[in-house]
């Protein structure tokens, strides 16, 4: 399984995915961890540390998801006119994170980036606008932190089925646990983003 930046590989089995590997503007970094006799402190993000994360980011809202083993969430994004970037961080458990570049003007358009997340070695990911996100929880009570740089807009919220990445899952996609909404998402080749929001 690919992790982090990974080497790009041509995908010959899936005609929609161009390559698996790096996506432009996505940033993956290890979270500093400071264990001691009491437990552990780890810092997922600091605007004061440009070496840790060089991209300016203002958190508008911050929330967490808790997922049981084999829960698949995705693929989600929030589009124009209220597109948002996000920083996700693993807090507890483990997951396989999927990022898919939907930006037609991007050099990595239709690239898939896969990142293995494990709270034992915490990681954060900056996900720019135009990149869809989802993950499969690979342990019970997996907790993911989401920092968003703008408000949630239901009329700009969209997504497509994670079935596109079935070949990269350790279990059949039909065995994943999904919300009713995610289970009803269209396949990527059938999906067309249309916002009901006028700005």
Sine and cosine of phi, psi and omega as CSV:
sin_phi,cos_phi,sin_psi,cos_psi,sin_omega,cos_omega
0.00,0.00,0.65,-0.76,0.01,-1.00
-0.96,0.27,0.49,-0.87,0.03,-1.00
-0.64,-0.76,0.65,-0.76,0.05,-1.00
0.89,0.46,-0.73,-0.68,-0.07,-1.00
-0.95,0.30,-0.58,0.81,0.12,-0.99
0.83,0.56,0.33,-0.95,0.09,-1.00
-1.00,0.06,0.65,-0.76,0.03,-1.00
-0.96,0.28,0.68,-0.74,0.04,-1.00
-0.73,-0.68,0.72,-0.69,0.06,-1.00
-0.89,0.46,0.66,-0.75,0.00,-1.00
-0.98,-0.21,0.94,-0.34,-0.07,-1.00
-0.99,-0.11,-0.17,0.99,-0.06,-1.00
-0.98,-0.17,-0.31,0.95,-0.04,-1.00
-0.84,-0.54,0.94,-0.34,-0.10,-0.99
-0.94,0.35,-0.25,0.97,-0.02,-1.00
-1.00,0.07,-0.68,0.74,-0.01,-1.00
-0.98,0.21,0.83,-0.55,-0.01,-1.00
-0.95,0.30,-0.84,0.55,0.05,-1.00
-0.57,-0.82,0.29,-0.96,0.22,-0.98
-0.95,-0.32,0.73,-0.68,-0.05,-1.00
0.47,-0.88,-0.73,-0.69,-0.12,-0.99
-0.98,0.20,0.60,-0.80,0.17,-0.99
-0.87,-0.49,0.77,-0.64,0.02,-1.00
-0.83,0.55,0.65,-0.76,0.09,-1.00
0.98,0.22,-0.18,0.98,0.14,-0.99
-0.97,0.23,0.70,-0.71,0.00,-1.00
-0.81,-0.58,0.81,-0.58,0.03,-1.00
-0.89,-0.45,0.79,-0.62,0.00,-1.00
-0.59,-0.81,0.54,-0.84,0.05,-1.00
-0.95,0.31,0.64,-0.77,0.00,-1.00
-1.00,0.07,0.81,-0.59,0.05,-1.00
-0.84,0.54,0.74,-0.67,-0.07,-1.00
-0.81,-0.59,0.71,-0.71,-0.08,-1.00
-0.78,-0.63,1.00,0.04,0.00,-1.00
-0.99,0.15,0.51,-0.86,0.16,-0.99
-0.47,-0.88,-0.21,-0.98,-0.08,-1.00
-0.89,0.45,-0.41,0.91,-0.01,-1.00
-0.99,0.17,-0.46,0.89,-0.10,-0.99
0.49,-0.87,-0.87,-0.50,-0.08,-1.00
-0.40,-0.92,0.58,-0.82,0.18,-0.98
-0.90,-0.44,0.74,-0.67,0.16,-0.99
-0.68,-0.74,0.65,-0.76,-0.12,-0.99
-0.96,-0.28,0.94,-0.34,-0.08,-1.00
-0.97,0.24,-0.48,0.88,-0.06,-1.00
-0.33,-0.94,0.60,-0.80,0.11,-0.99
-0.52,-0.85,0.86,-0.51,0.03,-1.00
-0.94,0.33,-0.27,0.96,-0.02,-1.00
-0.99,0.12,-0.20,0.98,-0.07,-1.00
-0.92,-0.39,1.00,-0.02,-0.06,-1.00
-0.95,0.30,-0.34,0.94,0.07,-1.00
-0.96,0.29,-0.56,0.83,0.05,-1.00
-0.95,0.31,-0.69,0.72,-0.02,-1.00
-0.47,-0.88,0.96,-0.26,-0.17,-0.99
-0.99,0.12,-0.07,1.00,-0.08,-1.00
-0.99,-0.12,0.84,-0.55,0.04,-1.00
-0.85,0.52,0.70,-0.71,-0.05,-1.00
-0.53,-0.85,0.80,-0.60,0.05,-1.00
-0.93,-0.35,0.86,-0.51,-0.02,-1.00
-0.98,0.19,0.87,-0.49,0.06,-1.00
-1.00,-0.01,-0.67,0.74,0.10,-1.00
-0.58,-0.81,0.39,-0.92,-0.09,-1.00
-0.66,-0.75,0.82,-0.57,0.02,-1.00
-0.58,-0.82,0.15,-0.99,-0.06,-1.00
-0.77,-0.63,0.52,-0.85,0.19,-0.98
-0.89,-0.45,0.63,-0.77,0.13,-0.99
-0.90,-0.44,0.79,-0.61,-0.10,-0.99
-0.76,-0.65,0.64,-0.77,0.08,-1.00
-0.99,0.11,0.18,-0.98,0.00,-1.00
-0.80,0.60,0.74,-0.67,0.07,-1.00
0.96,0.27,0.21,0.98,0.15,-0.99
-0.96,0.27,0.75,-0.66,0.11,-0.99
-0.92,-0.39,0.82,-0.57,0.07,-1.00
-0.91,-0.42,0.83,-0.56,0.03,-1.00
0.69,-0.72,-0.02,-1.00,-0.02,1.00
-1.00,-0.03,0.75,-0.66,-0.15,-0.99
-0.86,-0.51,0.49,-0.87,0.17,-0.99
-0.33,-0.94,0.33,-0.94,0.10,-0.99
-0.88,-0.48,0.87,-0.50,-0.15,-0.99
-0.98,-0.18,-0.12,-0.99,0.01,-1.00
-0.85,0.52,0.59,-0.80,0.09,1.00
-1.00,-0.03,0.10,1.00,-0.01,-1.00
-0.86,-0.51,0.73,0.69,0.02,-1.00
-0.90,0.43,0.59,-0.81,0.01,-1.00
-0.76,-0.65,0.52,-0.85,0.22,-0.98
-1.00,-0.09,0.29,-0.96,-0.01,-1.00
-0.55,-0.84,0.38,-0.92,0.19,-0.98
-0.87,-0.49,0.85,-0.52,0.06,-1.00
-0.94,-0.35,0.55,-0.83,-0.02,-1.00
-0.65,-0.76,0.63,-0.77,0.09,-1.00
-0.99,0.17,0.76,-0.65,-0.03,-1.00
-0.94,-0.34,-0.66,0.75,-0.04,-1.00
-0.51,-0.86,0.60,-0.80,0.07,-1.00
1.00,0.08,-0.52,-0.85,-0.04,-1.00
-0.45,-0.89,0.41,-0.91,-0.05,-1.00
-0.34,-0.94,0.36,-0.93,0.18,-0.98
-0.96,-0.27,0.88,-0.47,-0.10,-1.00
-0.99,-0.15,0.70,-0.72,-0.04,-1.00
-0.87,-0.49,0.77,-0.64,0.04,-1.00
-0.82,-0.57,0.71,-0.70,-0.05,-1.00
-0.72,-0.70,0.83,-0.56,-0.08,-1.00
-0.99,0.15,0.91,-0.40,-0.01,-1.00
-0.98,-0.21,0.09,1.00,-0.10,-1.00
-0.99,0.11,0.93,-0.38,-0.08,-1.00
-0.90,0.43,-0.43,0.91,0.00,-1.00
-1.00,-0.04,0.16,0.99,-0.04,-1.00
-1.00,-0.02,0.59,-0.81,0.06,-1.00
-0.92,0.39,-0.30,0.95,0.01,-1.00
-0.93,-0.37,0.47,0.88,0.02,-1.00
-0.80,0.61,0.77,-0.64,-0.01,-1.00
0.93,0.38,0.29,0.96,0.15,-0.99
-0.98,0.19,0.54,-0.84,0.08,-1.00
-0.93,-0.37,0.79,-0.62,0.10,-1.00
-0.90,-0.44,0.76,-0.65,-0.03,-1.00
-0.89,-0.45,0.76,-0.65,-0.01,-1.00
-0.78,-0.62,0.82,-0.57,0.11,-0.99
-0.99,0.16,0.81,-0.58,-0.02,-1.00
-0.93,-0.38,0.70,-0.71,0.05,-1.00
-0.51,-0.86,0.79,-0.61,-0.07,-1.00
-0.90,0.43,-0.31,0.95,0.06,-1.00
-0.92,0.40,-0.47,0.88,0.08,-1.00
-0.73,-0.68,0.97,0.24,-0.18,-0.98
-0.86,0.51,0.58,-0.82,-0.07,-1.00
-0.69,-0.72,0.54,-0.84,0.15,-0.99
-0.88,-0.48,0.46,-0.89,0.00,-1.00
-0.72,-0.69,0.80,-0.60,0.18,-0.98
-1.00,0.02,0.82,-0.58,-0.04,-1.00
-0.89,-0.46,0.94,-0.35,-0.04,-1.00
-0.97,0.26,0.23,-0.97,0.09,-1.00
-0.86,0.50,0.56,-0.83,0.02,-1.00
1.00,0.01,-0.01,1.00,0.06,-1.00
-0.92,-0.40,0.86,-0.50,0.00,-1.00
-0.98,0.19,0.48,-0.88,-0.11,-0.99
-0.70,-0.72,0.58,-0.81,0.12,-0.99
-0.29,-0.96,0.18,-0.98,0.04,-1.00
-0.41,-0.91,0.39,-0.92,0.14,-0.99
-0.94,-0.34,0.83,-0.55,0.07,-1.00
-0.97,0.26,0.78,-0.62,-0.02,-1.00
-0.95,-0.32,0.21,0.98,0.14,-0.99
-0.44,-0.90,0.33,-0.94,0.02,-1.00
-0.93,0.37,0.49,-0.87,0.06,-1.00
0.81,0.59,0.67,0.74,0.09,-1.00
-0.97,0.26,0.79,-0.61,-0.03,-1.00
-0.91,-0.42,0.80,-0.60,0.05,-1.00
-0.89,-0.46,0.73,-0.68,0.08,-1.00
-1.00,-0.06,0.70,-0.71,0.05,-1.00
-0.86,-0.51,0.84,-0.55,0.18,-0.98
-0.93,-0.36,0.81,-0.59,-0.04,-1.00
-0.91,-0.41,0.59,-0.81,-0.01,-1.00
-0.99,-0.11,0.27,0.96,0.05,-1.00
-0.32,-0.95,0.18,-0.98,-0.04,-1.00
-0.97,0.25,0.44,-0.90,0.10,-0.99
-0.93,0.37,0.70,-0.71,0.06,-1.00
-0.79,-0.62,0.94,-0.34,-0.05,-1.00
-0.87,0.48,-0.51,0.86,-0.04,-1.00
-0.98,0.20,-0.24,0.97,0.04,-1.00
-0.94,-0.33,-0.05,1.00,-0.01,-1.00
-0.98,0.22,0.75,-0.66,-0.07,-1.00
-0.49,-0.87,0.03,-1.00,0.01,-1.00
0.03,-1.00,0.10,-0.99,0.06,-1.00
-0.61,-0.79,0.26,-0.97,-0.12,-0.99
-0.91,0.41,0.69,-0.73,0.09,-1.00
-0.95,0.30,-0.01,1.00,0.04,-1.00
-0.85,0.53,-0.40,0.92,0.03,-1.00
-0.84,0.55,-0.46,0.89,-0.09,-1.00
-0.95,-0.32,0.32,0.95,-0.09,-1.00
-0.82,0.58,-0.59,0.81,-0.06,-1.00
-0.92,0.40,-0.28,0.96,-0.04,-1.00
-0.99,-0.15,0.03,1.00,-0.02,-1.00
-1.00,-0.02,0.52,-0.85,0.03,-1.00
-0.98,0.18,-0.14,0.99,0.05,-1.00
-0.75,-0.66,0.35,-0.93,0.09,-1.00
-0.86,0.51,0.61,-0.79,-0.02,-1.00
-0.86,0.51,-0.54,0.84,0.00,-1.00
-0.91,0.42,-0.30,0.95,0.00,-1.00
-1.00,-0.06,-0.07,1.00,0.03,-1.00
-0.96,0.28,0.41,-0.91,0.04,-1.00
-0.98,-0.21,0.84,-0.55,-0.06,-1.00
-0.75,-0.67,0.35,-0.94,0.17,-0.99
-0.94,0.34,0.31,-0.95,0.05,-1.00
-0.87,0.49,-0.61,0.79,0.00,-1.00
-0.90,0.44,-0.74,0.68,-0.03,-1.00
-0.91,0.40,-0.60,0.80,-0.01,-1.00
-0.91,0.42,-0.42,0.91,-0.02,-1.00
-1.00,-0.06,-0.03,1.00,-0.01,-1.00
-0.90,0.43,0.59,-0.80,0.01,-1.00
-0.96,0.28,0.38,-0.93,0.13,-0.99
-0.89,0.45,0.41,-0.91,-0.07,-1.00
-0.84,0.54,-0.66,0.75,-0.05,-1.00
-0.95,0.32,-0.18,0.98,0.06,-1.00
-0.97,-0.25,-0.19,0.98,-0.09,-1.00
-0.98,0.19,0.67,-0.74,0.10,-0.99
-0.69,-0.72,0.87,-0.50,-0.03,-1.00
-0.97,0.24,0.84,-0.55,0.09,-1.00
-0.69,-0.72,0.86,-0.51,0.02,-1.00
-1.00,-0.01,0.66,-0.75,0.10,-0.99
-1.00,0.03,-0.02,1.00,-0.09,-1.00
-1.00,-0.03,0.69,-0.72,-0.01,-1.00
-0.99,-0.14,0.14,0.99,0.07,-1.00
0.96,-0.29,0.00,0.00,0.00,0.00
